Amino acid sequence: MSYNEFEDLDHIESKGMTFDFKGFLFKVLHLWKLIFLSIGVALVIAYSINVRKQNVYRLGALISIENDQNPFFTANTSISFNWGGVSGKVGKIITTLGTRRHNELVVDSLQYYMQYLVQGKYRKEDIYKRAPFYVELDKTKGQLLGMPIGIRFLNDSIYEVFGEFESPMGTVQRYGDKSKDQVVLPVGAFKQQFRVGDLVQLPFLNLHLYKRPGCTIVPESEYYLQFLNFDGMVHSYSRAVSAAPSSRTSSVLHLGMNGTNKAKIVDYLNTTVAILSQTELRLKNLYATNTIKFIDSSLAAVNVKLKDVNDEMNSFRKQSRVFDVDAEVANVSSKLKDFDVDKEGIQNKLKYLDLLDNYLRTKTDYSHIAAPTSVGIEEGNILASVGKITALAIERQNLEATTKEGSSLFKELDSRIDAEKNVLFEIIAATTNTLGIQLQTINRQIAKMEAKLSDLPEEQQQYLKIQRKLDLSQEAYNVYLAKRSEAAIVKAANVSDISIIDEAKDIGNPPIGPNKSLNYMLALMVGFMAPLVLIFVVFLLDTTIHGSDEVERLSSIPILGLVGKYNYKNNLVVFEKPKSAVAESFRAIRSSLQFFYKKQEYNKALGRTLMITSSVSGEGKTFCSINVATAYALSGKKTILLGLDLRKPKIFNDFNIENDHGVVNYLMGEKAFDEVLNTTHISNLDVVTSGPIPPNPSELLMGSDLTELIDRLRESYDMIVLDTPPLGLVTDALELSNYADTTLFVIRLDYTKKGMLQLVNAKYRNGELKNISFILNFYKHKTNQNYGYGYGYGYGYGYGVYGEAYHQSDKKKGLLARLRKWVS
C-alpha cells in the first residue's frame, strides 16, 4: 500500500467523527410524514385547549385624586382643619388596592365568596347575576366550603337541595366572623325539598332562597351554589386590580381588571372605587372628627356648670330678694365680665396646651389631636406644627396596612414625627409663658374692679358674683355651641379626594384571551421542533450505515457494486430471475471484478480466487457469494463455491444438497475431494459445502491441506468463490484472505455499524486485508442520496442460526420497527 493510501485513510477516519449536516437534513426530509403527524397532533391538542378555555376580558375605570377643598371652609371660618394634600396619595392608593384590608371590604360587600353556577359543556359556568334566584346567607352559621351544592327547581315555589357526599366530615365557614368548623355530612346521595323563601337549616347550608324579580324559573332546571374560603378569595383578588397613572397627569389613575365574567369585573371595580373613596374621606375627616369630640366633651362640662350656676342664682334670689343693682355697679360688673371671659379663654388655651403636651409625651398614635382653633388658639406655628404631626400620623396608619412593621419607611416617618414634636414642645413652652403673663395681667385688673365693689352690701356682692359666673358660663356655652355647629357643617360638607371620572361598564368589550392564535403558533413550533429534536438525537446516537455517501466519507476503500432489495423465495436470483435488477447488479459486479483482475499480474493458466465476507451475520454475505458465483458460471466460467463458514454452514439449502459431508471432512482426511464435491443444476457451477461443524474450525483453516486444496482448484476452475465467516466476529476470514486474490466486503445498508468500517480500515491499513472492495447490499436509490431508515429485507434466507453461532440474535420486528418502516 502506498503512502498516499495511508494518508487518505487517516484523513477519512478523522473526518468521520464530524457532524454530518447534509445527512441530518436528508434524514429530516425523509421523515416528513413523522413531522406532519407531530404537527397535526400538536394542533389537535391546541384546539382542545382553546375550546375548553374560558374567554378572558379586561375592563377598566378612571378615577381622579385631587385635594378637594370644602366649599364651607372660608377665611371667615373660625375652626381650621388640616385636610392634607394630594402629594403622595397616588402611590398610597395604588398600594392600598393590593392590601388585604381593602380587598376584604370589597369581597365581603359583594359576597364574592359565593358562586352561582350552572353545568356547561366543559365545566360549571359562573352565571353570577344571571341566575333566576338569589340567596341571603345566615352569616352566623356555617356554609360548606369547596363542594358545589345542587339546586333543582321542581316548580316556581318548590326547589330541591341535592348533592353527593363522599366524606362523612366537611369544613364550613361562618362569613360573619370568618371562623371555620368541622361538621358531619350525610354520606351518599342527599335530597331535601324546600319552599322558596323558607329558611334552609342544614349542617352544611344555612340561607334563604328567593326568586329574582323579572326572572322565569324553568321546572327541572339545575343550578349550583359553591362557597369558597374567604381568605383565599381575598388573596386572589388582592392581585386582580392593576393601577397606573395617566400619561397626561399623575393625579388620574387607570384601574384595570381581568376576569372571565364581565359583570363581576364591573361590580368589583366600581365597588373598589366606592370603598376607596369612603376610606379616604374617613381618614380626611379624622382631624375634624377628633375636634368635634373634643368640643362635645368641653360643651358637656360647660353645660353642667351653667346648670349649676343657674340653680345657684335661683336659690339666691328666693332667699335674698335681690334682683338688680344700680347703673354704676352694673357698669363695673360688665367690665369684670369681660375680664372673666378673657381669663376663661386664656385658661382654656393653657389647659389645651397642657393636654397637648401630655398627649404627645404619653401617646404613640397622634391622629386623634383636636384642632387648636377649637379653644381659640390662632398661633400659626402651633396650627402648622399640629397639622404636620396629624398628617404624618395618618400617613403612618396608611403605611401599616401595606408594610410590615420594622420597615425603613416606618423609621423615616417616626423620625420626622419626633422632629416635629420637638419643635412643637418648644412652641408650647413659649406660648404657655406668654399666656401666663397675660393671665397675670387680667387677674390684676379683676382684683382692681372687685375692690370697687367691696363697699356694697354683702347680698349685692354675692348677687354680682353669681351673676358673673352665670354670664361667663353662658358665654362659654354659646362659644362652644357655635364652634360645634360650625365644625359639624364643615365636616358634613367635606368631599373625598377620590372621585370617579369614568366608571367600569360592560360595553361589549371583546375578550383579550386566551390567545388562540398564539396557542396554534406554539403548537406549530412544538409540533415541528419536537420531531426535529428527536431526529437529531436519534441521528447523533445512530451508528448504522444508511447510504453510499457515508461509506465514501468513512473509508477510502472503493465501492465495487450495489445490490438492491429483491423479494424472492430463495437466494438463486441471478439464475432464476436473470432479468431482474438484482441479477443485473451481480453481472455488473462480475464485470468490475474482471477489470480489477486485469490490473493484477498472475498466471493466466490458473483460476482466480474471490473471498466474500462481512462484519456480522445477517448482512447478505452468503446471498452475494451464491449469486456472484452463479454470475460467473452463467458467463461460461468454470466456477466453484466453497463453503468455508465452518461455524454456520448455509449454502446447501438453495441447491437442494445435503451438508453431511463437506470441506471439514476433506480437511480432516475423512473424505476425498471428489466425495465432497457437488455438481449443481447450474451449468459450470460446483459447490462444496462446509460439512458438519468441527470443534476446531480455525485450526482446520490454518492447515496446509487448505493451501493444497486452493492450489488444486486454481488448476481446475476459472473462478473460486470463498464464502467465509464474518470478519467482525471471528478471525477465520483473516486467515482465508491469504488465499484470496480479491476480497469483497458486504455492507448491508441500515444494518451494518459504522464502527465496522473503522475495523476494516485498520486491517486494510495494516496490510491484513488486500485488494478489498465494498458491496452495498440492500441498496435502494432515493432522491435524498440514500439517507433514510430501513427498507425491509427480502432475500428469503434465514439468519436465525447465525445469531446463535455469532452471538447475535435476530428478533421479530416490534411496533417501533414497523412504525419506522411506515414513515420511511
PAROKOL-559519 format. One record per residue (C-alpha): residue in one letter; x, y, z. Coordinates in steps of 0.25 Angstrom, whole numbers, plus 5000, padded with zeros to 4 digits. Each point is the difference from the previous one (the first is absolute). Last residue first. Example, Ala and Ser with C-alpha at 12.3 -4.5 7.8 and 13.67 -1.06 7.14 Angstrom:
# PAROKOL-559519
s505549965029 a499449865002 
This chain:
# PAROKOL-559519
s484050235022 v498950035010 w499449864999 k501449935002 r500250085012 l498749965005 r500249864998 a501450015007 l499350075012 l498949895001 g501049895000 k500749924990 k500349865003 k501349975007 d501349984993 s501049955011 q501550034999 h501049925007 y500749944988 a499449865000 e498750035005 g499850124991 y500449924989 v498949905002 g499050114999 y500650044987 g498949964990 y500050024985 g498950054992 y500650124994 g499050105005 y500550105011 g499350125003 y500350144995 g500650065013 y500250145003 g500450124992 y501250064993 n500249944986 q500350124992 n498750075004 t499549974986 k500049855004 h500749884993 k499849885009 y501249925004 f499749875009 n501549964997 l501150104998 i501249924995 f501350055005 s501449984994 i501349935005 n501349984993 k500749965013 l499649985014 e501049985011 g500850114995 n500050095012 r499250114992 y499049904995 k499849945014 a499850145006 n499150044989 v499249875002 l499850035015 q499750144997 l498949954991 m499549915011 g499850125009 k499050064990 k499049885003 t499449924989 y498549995000 d499350124993 l500949974988 r500649865000 i501450014997 v500749884993 f501550005000 l500549944987 t501449955000 t500949974988 d501249914997 a499549925012 y500949895006 n500650095011 s498650055003 l499649875006 e500850025013 l499450145001 a498649944998 d500249895011 t500350115010 v498650005006 l498950115002 g500350124992 l500549924988 p498749924998 p500349864996 t500449974986 d499349964986 l501249984991 v499850014985 i501049934991 m499950044986 d500749944987 y500049865006 s500949885000 e501450065002 r499650105010 l499249895007 r501349925003 d500750125005 i498850035009 l500049865005 e501550005003 t499850125008 l498849945007 d500849885004 s501250085005 g499250035013 m499550145004 l498549974996 l500049875009 e500650085012 s498950114999 p498949904999 n500349925013 p498849925005 p499549984986 i498650034995 p499649904990 g500250034985 s500550134994 t499349984987 v500849984987 v499250054988 d500249994985 l499650104990 n500349984985 s498549984997 i499050035011 h499349875004 t501149985010 t501249915001 n500449965014 l501549985004 v500149935014 e500449864994 d500850054989 f500950075011 a500349875007 k499349985013 e500549985015 g501350084998 m499650115010 l500150104990 y499149924991 n498949975010 v500050155004 v499950044986 g498749924998 h499249885004 d498650005007 n499650134994 e499049954991 i499650064986 n498850074996 f500850124993 d499450115009 n500149925013 f501549964998 i500550155001 k499850015015 p501149955009 k500250065014 r501349985007 l500849954988 d499750124991 l500949954989 g498949964991 l500849994987 l499350044987 i500649954987 t500050074987 k500349954986 k499850144992 g499049994989 s499350135004 l498949925007 a501049955010 y500650145003 a498650055003 t499749885008 a501350025009 v499650155002 n498649955003 i500449905011 s501050085006 c499150125001 f498949925007 t501049945009 k500550145004 g498650065002 e500250095012 g499449905010 s501249965008 v501150105003 s501150084993 s499949954986 t500849894991 i500149964986 m501449954995 l500349994985 t501049904995 r500550014985 g500349874992 l501349974994 a500550004986 k500050155000 n501150005010 y499950135007 e500350155000 q498950085005 k499350114992 k499249914992 y499449945013 f499350135003 f499450014986 q499549865002 l499550045013 s499250124995 s499449914989 r499549905011 i499550115009 a499250054988 r499449864998 f499750005014 s499250134999 e499349944987 a499549895009 v499550105010 a499350084989 s499249874996 k500249944986 p500749885005 k498949965010 e500349855002 f501550004999 v500450145005 v498949995011 l500549875005 n499950045015 n498649955003 k498550035000 y500250144995 n499850155004 y501150094994 k500850115006 g501150064992 v501449964999 l501150114997 g501449974995 l501450025002 i500150115010 p501450055002 i500749995014 s500350155003 s499149985013 l499150085008 r499550114991 e499949904988 v499249915009 e499150115005 d499750054986 s499649864996 g498950005009 h499449965013 i501149955009 t499649985014 t500650075013 d498850085003 l500150085013 l500250134994 f498949974989 v499149955011 v500250135008 f499850094988 i498849924995 l499450025014 v500450155000 l499450014986 p498749925005 a499850105011 m500350134992 f498949994990 g498949965009 v500550105011 m500150114990 l498749974994 a499349995013 l500650135005 m499450064988 y498749945003 n500150055014 l500450144995 s498850004991 k499149965012 n500450115009 p499149975011 g499750115001 i499850144999 p498549984998 p499150114993 n499450115008 g498650014998 i499850135007 d500049945014 k500350115010 a501050055009 e499850145005 d500750124993 i500450125008 i499849955014 s500450095011 i501149985011 d500350125008 s498749975008 v499150115003 n499750095012 a498650065002 a499749925012 k501450035007 v499850154998 i498650005005 a500449925012 a501250095003 e499150134999 s498949945009 r501149965011 k500650134999 a498750075002 l499749915012 y501450025006 v499850164999 n498649995006 y500449925011 a501250085004 e499150135000 q498949935008 s501149955010 l500650145001 d498650075002 l499649905011 k501350025007 r499950154999 q498649995005 i500449925012 k501150095004 l499150124998 y498949945009 q501049975011 q500550154999 q498650055001 e499749915012 e501250055007 p499750144998 l500950084991 d501350065005 s500849884994 l499550044986 k501250094996 a501049895005 e499449904991 m500450094988 k501450015005 a500149855002 i499549974986 q501050094994 r501149935008 n499549864995 i500050054986 t501550045001 q500349865006 l499349934989 q500750084989 i501449965006 g499549855001 l499650014986 t501450044995 n500649895009 t499149904994 t500350044986 a501549995002 a499849865006 i499049954989 i501050054989 e501149935006 f499249875001 l499550024986 v501550004994 n500349875008 k498749944995 e500450044985 a501349935002 d499349885006 i499049994989 r501150004989 s500849895007 d498749925001 l499850014985 e501449964997 k500049885009 f498749964995 l500550004986 s501249925004 s499149895003 g499949945014 e498549984999 k499649944987 t499450094989 t498650014993 a499050035012 e501150065009 l500350104989 n498650065000 q500150025015 r501450064999 e499450104990 i498950045010 a501150025010 l500850094990 a498850084997 t499750025015 i501450045003 k500050104989 g498750065004 v500550025014 s501250074995 a499250094991 l499050045011 i501050025010 n500950094991 g498850084995 e499650045014 e498450005000 i499749935013 g498550035002 v499649875007 s499649924988 t501150084992 p501049905006 a499349894991 a499849875008 i501149895000 h499649864997 s501049964989 y501250015009 d500049855003 t501249985009 k499550065013 t500750055013 r500850124996 l499250054989 y498749995008 n500750075012 d500450114992 l498650014993 l499349995014 d500950125005 l499750084988 y498549985000 k500050045015 l500850124997 k499150044989 n498849975009 q500650095011 i500350114990 g498550004995 e499549995014 k500850135004 d499550074987 v498649975004 d500350045015 f500650134995 d498750034992 k499149965012 l500850095009 k499750124990 s498649975001 s500049995015 v500650145000 n498950054991 a498949935009 v500650075012 e499850134994 a498649974995 d499449965013 v499849855003 d499049894997 f499249885005 v500250005015 r498949925008 s501149945009 q499549855001 k499249984987 r501050084993 f501249915005 s499349874996 n499750054986 m501550044999 e500549875005 d499249924991 n500450084988 v501549985004 d499849855001 k499350004986 l501150084994 k501149915006 v499349884995 n499950064986 v501550045001 a500449865002 a499249954989 l500550104990 s501449975004 s499749854996 d499350044988 i501150094996 f501049895001 k499249904992 i499850114989 t501550024999 n500249854999 t499049994989 a500650124993 y501449935000 l499449874996 n499350064988 k501149974990 l500149865005 r498549984999 l500050064986 e501149914995 t499349885005 q498750044994 s500750034986 l500849875000 i498749925004 a499350074988 v501249974991 t500049855004 t498549994998 n500150064986 l501249904996 y499349885007 d498750024994 v500550024986 i500949885001 k498949915005 a499150044988 k501249974990 n500149865005 t501349934995 g501050105007 n501050114998 m500050135008 g500450154997 l500150135007 h500550124993 l500450115010 v500050154998 s500850085010 s501349974992 t499550084988 r500249984985 s500549865000 s499049955009 p500549945013 a499949845000 a499149915008 s499849855000 v498949925006 a500149855002 r501149985009 s499250025013 y498949934993 s500749865002 h500450035015 v498650055003 m499449874994 g500949915008 d499750085013 f498549984997 n500149854997 l499049974989 f498649965000 q499349944988 l498650004996 y499549924989 y498950014990 e499049904994 s498850024991 e498949905003 p498950114998 v500550124993 i500050135010 t499650134993 c500850125004 g499450145002 p500350015015 r501049895005 k499349895007 y500449995014 l500949905008 h500250025015 l501349945006 n500749905008 l500749884993 f501049905005 p499349955013 l498750034994 q499050125003 v499450054988 l499050125004 d498850014991 g500050104988 v499849904989 r499449875006 f501049895004 q500249854995 q501249915005 k500949914992 f501349945004 a500849894993 g501149935009 v500650045013 p499150105008 l501050105005 v500550025014 v500650145002 q501450065002 d500250155003 k500550134994 s499950145005 k499850124990 d499350085011 g498750024993 y500449914988 r499949885008 q500849894993 v499849854999 t500949894998 g499549864998 m500049865006 p499349874996 s500750004987 e499449964986 f498850105000 e499250004988 g499150124999 f498550054999 v499250125005 e498650004994 y499150114996 i498650035002 s499350144996 d500250024985 n500049854997 l500949885003 f501350095000 r501349925003 i501150075008 g501349925001 i501150035010 p501350014994 m501149965009 g501150095005 l499650055013 l498649965007 q499350125006 g500150035015 k499050085009 t500150155005 k500050044985 d498649954997 l500150024986 e499050074991 v499949934986 y499750044986 f499149944989 p499950004985 a501550004999 r500550104990 k500650085012 y501249915001 i500049904989 d501349935003 e500149884991 k500249855005 r501049944990 y500149944986 k498650014994 g499450085011 q499449975013 v499450125007 l500750085011 y499750115010 q501250035008 m500250055015 y501350055005 y499750124991 q499050055011 l500150144993 s500250085014 d500949895005 v500949994988 v500150165000 l500350015015 e500949895000 n500750064988 h500350125008 r500649935012 r500849904992 t500850114992 g500150014985 l499250124997 t500650075012 t501450004993 i499450084988 i499250095009 k501350035008 g500850034988 v498950104995 k499950065014 g501550045000 s499750154998 v498450024999 g500050095013 g499649995014 w498650045006 n500650075012 f498850075006 s499850145004 i498950055009 s499650155000 t499549994986 n500050154994 a501149964990 t499149894994 f499849855002 f498649994996 p500349954986 n501049905006 q501249984992 d500349894990 n501549965000 e499949914988 i500049854996 s499249974988 i499549874995 l499949924987 a499449864999 g500449884993 l499549874993 r500849884996 y499449874995 v500549865000 n499249894992 q500049875006 k500949894996 r499449874995 v499950034985 n501450055000 i500649885008 s499449904990 y500450084988 a501550015005 i500049855002 v499549984986 l501050094995 a501149935007 v499549864995 g500050064986 i501450065001 s500549865005 l499449934988 f500650104991 i501449985006 l499849854999 k499650004986 w501250094996 l500949905005 h500949994987 l500150155001 v500650005014 k500949884996 f500550094988 l500350115009 f500749925010 g500949944989 k500350134995 f500450055014 d500949885002 f500750035013 t501549975001 m500649875004 g500149944986 k500950114996 s501149945009 e499849864994 i500050064986 h501350085002 d500749885006 l499649914988 d500450104990 e501450015006 f500249855000 e499650004985 n501050114997 y501149925007 s499749894990 m499549865004 
